[in-house]
Amino acid sequence: MIYITPTIRLEEREIQEEFILSSGPGGQNVNKVATAVKLRFQVINSTSLPDDVRKRLIRLAGRRISEDGTLIIDARRFRSQARNREDAMTRLVELIRKAAEKPKRRVRTKPTLASKKRRLETKRRRGETKHMRRPVRLP
C-alpha cells in the first residue's frame, strides 16, 4: 500500500515497473544492467483515485499519459536500479499529490472607481489624438 494523502492510497498491484537499459552515466555497467525504470500506472482504471483527482491528474500529466489512460514515468537519472525505482515512485506520488489539491475558486471582483476613470481618460486622450489627425475643414 502506497500512501499519497490521508484519503488516497494506491495498491502496489496497480503499478507496473519495467527495467530497461539506460543511456547516460554508469560506465561499462550501462551495457550490462537494466538500471532505467519505466513505471506504468493505469489512471483510467484505478479504483484508488477519486474522479476529480483522476481528471486533474490526466490534465497535469500531459504528454506522459498514453491514449489508453496509462501514466508512464521514465526514470534514468541515477546509476543504480534501486535509486531510479525510488525516483520514479517519488515522481508518481508527487504528481498525484499535486492533482489531489483542489484549485481555488476565482472570486470575481468589480473594477475600482479609479481604474474606471483611468480607462475613460485613456480613451479620451486616444480620441483626441485621432481627432487631431483629421484634415482641417475650412468654412
Number of C-alpha atoms within 10 A of each C-alpha: 8 11 11 16 12 6 10 15 15 17 12 10 8 14 16 13 16 13 18 16 15 22 15 11 13 15 10 8 14 17 12 11 16 18 27 26 27 18 20 19 20 17 22 15 13 17 14 14 19 12 12 12 19 20 15 18 21 20 12 15 17 10 11 14 20 14 8 10 15 18 22 20 20 20 23 25 18 17 20 17 20 13 17 21 22 13 19 24 19 12 14 21 18 13 16 22 15 15 20 21 11 10 9 6 6 6 5 6 6 5 8 9 9 9 10 11 11 12 11 12 12 12 12 12 11 11 11 11 11 10 10 9 8 8 7 7 5 4 3
